[in-house]
């Protein structure tokens, strides 16, 4: 027997974290009875329903790497009618993005129906590195790098930057292209990092997630992950 939220996530319906929200908010039934206890366990003979829909277990797993364009929402749907990352991928399988990128942030996002993998990738304890390229309105100086090495306090918590380097400087426009690698996943964390240092982020793109990179994917393009790539991601557990 396994915990209900793990079974829901393993089915590909959603991530474990979202499954827990569905349970505590009374959206889930087991054998016709509403359950809200995260400790409940089920087996293969139990019938699980979510909002009246019987859960199908053990679907084929799908894994996609998308180069997200600007002005696309990292969500399965949007009540304002904006385009989502789901709209860009041709599949009949219920997939969802692992984590999110801001509306105006571009770059690498993983989509899957593998709830167990999604939970591994999003859990802070696994400290998976993400690399971004930021165009900022200014030029970093040595004092900035001293602050970065010490750790930057953001929202009452210290952010430790794994790696940062200036890739390009435009003195005429007073802008810089900066590569930054972090292992945190807090909302807007890269923009907040530069804001704390006194810079606005003009453009932001994620170019790597763990061992995955965008490669030659153009904006809006996607590809399937290979077996070895999925295995590598599971290696973060």
C-alpha positions as CSV (number, residue, x, y, z in Angstrom):
1,X,0.0,0.0,0.0
2,X,1.1,3.5,-0.7
3,X,0.1,7.0,0.4
4,X,-2.7,8.4,-1.7
5,X,-0.8,11.6,-2.8
6,X,2.0,9.4,-4.1
7,X,-0.4,7.2,-6.1
8,X,-2.0,10.3,-7.6
9,X,1.4,11.8,-8.5
10,X,2.7,8.5,-9.9
11,X,-0.4,8.3,-12.2
12,X,0.7,11.5,-13.9
13,X,-2.4,13.4,-12.9
14,X,-0.3,16.1,-11.1
15,X,2.7,16.6,-8.8
16,X,2.7,15.3,-5.3
17,X,2.5,18.8,-3.8
18,X,-0.6,19.5,-5.9
19,X,-2.1,16.1,-5.1
20,X,-1.8,17.0,-1.4
21,X,-3.7,20.2,-2.0
22,X,-6.4,18.3,-3.8
23,X,-6.8,15.9,-0.9
24,X,-6.9,18.5,1.9
25,X,-9.4,20.6,-0.1
26,X,-11.8,17.6,-0.4
27,X,-11.4,17.0,-4.1
28,X,-10.5,13.3,-3.8
29,X,-12.7,10.3,-3.1
30,X,-11.5,6.8,-2.3
31,X,-14.1,4.1,-2.9
32,X,-16.8,6.7,-3.0
33,X,-15.8,8.5,0.2
34,X,-14.3,11.9,0.4
35,X,-10.8,11.8,2.1
36,X,-8.8,14.7,3.4
37,X,-6.2,12.9,5.5
38,X,-2.7,13.0,3.9
39,X,-1.8,9.8,5.8
40,X,-4.3,7.5,4.1
41,X,-2.9,4.6,2.1
42,X,-4.4,2.8,-0.9
43,X,-3.7,-0.3,-3.0
44,X,-4.5,-1.4,-6.5
45,X,-8.0,-2.5,-5.6
46,X,-9.1,1.0,-4.4
47,X,-11.0,3.3,-6.7
48,X,-9.7,6.9,-6.6
49,X,-11.8,9.8,-8.0
50,X,-10.7,13.4,-8.4
51,X,-13.5,15.9,-8.9
52,X,-15.7,13.0,-10.1
53,X,-13.1,11.6,-12.6
54,X,-11.8,8.1,-11.9
55,X,-8.0,8.1,-11.7
56,X,-6.2,6.0,-14.3
57,X,-3.0,4.5,-13.0
58,X,0.2,3.6,-14.7
59,X,-0.1,5.7,-17.9
60,X,2.8,5.9,-20.3
61,X,5.2,8.6,-19.1
62,X,6.1,11.5,-21.3
63,X,8.9,13.9,-20.8
64,X,9.4,17.1,-22.8
65,X,12.0,19.9,-22.8
66,X,10.5,23.2,-24.1
67,X,12.2,26.5,-25.0
68,X,9.5,28.8,-23.5
69,X,8.9,32.0,-25.4
70,X,8.0,35.3,-23.7
71,X,4.4,36.0,-22.8
72,X,3.5,32.4,-22.3
73,X,2.1,31.1,-19.0
74,X,3.7,28.2,-17.1
75,X,0.4,26.6,-16.3
76,X,-2.0,24.0,-17.6
77,X,-4.6,26.7,-18.2
78,X,-5.2,30.4,-17.8
79,X,-8.5,32.1,-16.8
80,X,-7.4,35.2,-18.8
81,X,-7.1,33.2,-22.0
82,X,-3.4,33.7,-22.4
83,X,-1.3,31.1,-24.2
84,X,0.2,28.4,-21.9
85,X,3.2,26.1,-22.2
86,X,0.7,23.2,-22.7
87,X,-0.7,24.9,-25.8
88,X,2.8,24.6,-27.4
89,X,3.1,20.8,-27.1
90,X,1.2,18.3,-29.3
91,X,0.0,15.5,-27.0
92,X,-3.2,14.1,-25.8
93,X,-1.6,13.2,-22.5
94,X,-2.3,15.3,-19.4
95,X,1.1,16.9,-18.8
96,X,2.1,19.8,-16.7
97,X,5.2,22.1,-16.2
98,X,7.8,21.2,-13.6
99,X,8.1,24.5,-11.7
100,X,7.6,27.7,-13.6
101,X,9.2,30.6,-15.4
102,X,7.8,34.1,-15.2
103,X,5.5,35.4,-18.0
104,X,8.4,37.5,-19.5
105,X,11.1,34.9,-18.8
106,X,12.2,32.6,-21.6
107,X,14.1,29.3,-21.8
108,X,14.2,25.8,-20.5
109,X,11.1,24.3,-18.9
110,X,10.4,20.6,-18.4
111,X,6.9,19.2,-18.9
112,X,5.8,15.7,-17.9
113,X,3.0,13.5,-16.5
114,X,5.5,11.8,-14.2
115,X,4.5,13.1,-10.7
116,X,7.3,11.3,-8.9
117,X,10.0,12.9,-11.1
118,X,8.3,16.3,-10.8
119,X,8.4,16.0,-7.0
120,X,12.1,15.2,-7.1
121,X,12.9,18.1,-9.3
122,X,10.9,20.6,-7.3
123,X,11.9,19.6,-3.8
124,X,14.4,22.1,-2.4
125,X,16.5,19.5,-0.6
126,X,17.8,18.1,-3.9
127,X,19.5,21.5,-4.8
128,X,19.3,21.1,-8.5
129,X,21.3,23.8,-10.3
130,X,19.6,26.1,-12.8
131,X,21.6,28.5,-15.0
132,X,20.2,31.8,-16.4
133,X,21.4,34.5,-18.7
134,X,20.3,38.0,-17.5
135,X,20.6,41.3,-19.4
136,X,20.8,44.0,-16.7
137,X,20.8,47.8,-16.9
138,X,24.3,48.3,-15.6
139,X,27.7,46.8,-15.1
140,X,28.6,44.7,-12.1
141,X,31.5,45.8,-10.0
142,X,33.8,44.2,-7.5
143,X,31.7,45.3,-4.6
144,X,28.7,43.5,-6.1
145,X,30.7,40.3,-6.4
146,X,31.8,40.6,-2.7
147,X,28.2,40.8,-1.7
148,X,27.3,37.8,-3.9
149,X,30.1,35.7,-2.4
150,X,28.9,36.5,1.1
151,X,25.3,35.7,0.2
152,X,22.4,38.0,-0.6
153,X,19.5,38.4,1.8
154,X,16.2,38.1,-0.1
155,X,12.8,37.9,1.7
156,X,14.5,37.3,5.1
157,X,16.5,34.3,3.7
158,X,20.1,34.2,2.4
159,X,20.6,33.3,-1.2
160,X,23.8,31.5,-2.1
161,X,24.8,31.9,-5.7
162,X,26.7,28.9,-7.1
163,X,28.3,30.7,-10.0
164,X,28.2,34.1,-11.6
165,X,30.2,35.7,-14.5
166,X,29.8,38.6,-16.8
167,X,29.7,37.4,-20.4
168,X,29.3,40.7,-22.2
169,X,29.4,44.4,-21.5
170,X,27.9,47.2,-23.6
171,X,29.4,50.4,-22.3
172,X,27.5,52.6,-24.7
173,X,24.1,51.3,-23.6
174,X,25.4,50.6,-20.0
175,X,24.1,47.0,-20.0
176,X,25.6,43.6,-19.2
177,X,24.9,40.0,-20.0
178,X,25.4,38.0,-16.8
179,X,25.4,34.2,-16.4
180,X,24.1,33.1,-13.0
181,X,23.7,29.6,-11.6
182,X,21.6,29.0,-8.5
183,X,20.0,25.9,-6.9
184,X,17.0,27.7,-5.5
185,X,13.5,27.8,-7.0
186,X,11.9,30.8,-5.2
187,X,9.5,32.9,-7.3
188,X,11.3,35.7,-9.2
189,X,14.5,34.9,-7.4
190,X,16.9,36.0,-10.1
191,X,15.1,39.3,-10.7
192,X,15.1,39.8,-6.9
193,X,18.8,39.0,-6.7
194,X,19.7,41.8,-9.2
195,X,17.2,44.2,-7.7
196,X,18.9,43.8,-4.3
197,X,22.2,44.8,-6.0
198,X,20.5,47.8,-7.6
199,X,19.9,46.6,-11.1
200,X,16.8,46.0,-13.2
201,X,16.7,42.8,-15.3
202,X,15.8,43.7,-18.9
203,X,15.7,40.2,-20.3
204,X,16.0,36.8,-18.6
205,X,16.4,33.3,-20.0
206,X,17.0,29.9,-18.4
207,X,19.6,28.0,-20.4
208,X,20.2,24.9,-18.2
209,X,18.4,22.8,-15.7
210,X,20.7,20.2,-14.0
211,X,22.5,18.5,-16.9
212,X,19.9,19.6,-19.4
213,X,20.5,22.5,-21.8
214,X,18.5,24.1,-24.6
215,X,20.9,23.0,-27.3
216,X,19.7,24.2,-30.7
217,X,16.0,24.5,-29.7
218,X,14.5,27.8,-31.0
219,X,12.0,29.8,-29.1
220,X,8.7,27.8,-28.9
221,X,10.3,24.5,-30.0
222,X,10.4,21.4,-27.9
223,X,11.8,17.8,-27.9
224,X,11.3,14.6,-26.0
225,X,13.8,13.7,-23.3
226,X,15.9,10.6,-23.9
227,X,15.9,7.6,-21.5
228,X,19.4,8.6,-20.3
229,X,18.3,12.2,-19.6
230,X,15.3,11.0,-17.6
231,X,17.6,8.6,-15.7
232,X,20.0,11.5,-15.0
233,X,17.1,13.6,-13.6
234,X,16.1,10.7,-11.3
235,X,19.7,10.6,-10.1
236,X,19.0,13.8,-8.2
237,X,16.9,11.8,-5.7
